[in-house]
């Protein structure tokens, strides 16, 4: 009556091969899992994650991974709530890669802080086996010390003359720190 311990290393065949992050037209290439994105975002910036997924099945195995989708979550950035976006579903042929882009807009009221970003990829191969990959990074948000945005402006009259007073209504929002 003997027992034997068996340890198996199961390698998923769906991997995150590369991630590039563009923050307001400035790109940080080849982000490393667990690292901090070097480009800093500001409230109102557009942040674009370009994620390359690879199917590690060989060409001779010829197993496609189907219905792959990417979910990106930025924790606590929207007044304590997360922002989450998901790609459309796509297939990845054996020994091939596919690149998808997911875009976020940083909320105007985002605090100056570091935010955890979770990138998850899921798919199912032709044999019905699930494949998953997870990647973590950190996005830093800075706020300008003194920054106002004009949310709305309205001129009372379309015609102004030197002898009359005009009225301009302005709604401004302080987005500085």
Helices and strands as residue ranges (DSSP letters): E 14-23, E 26-28, E 41-42, E 46-55, E 65-78, E 81-86, E 90-92, E 97-105, E 113-125, E 130-142, E 148-155, E 168-174
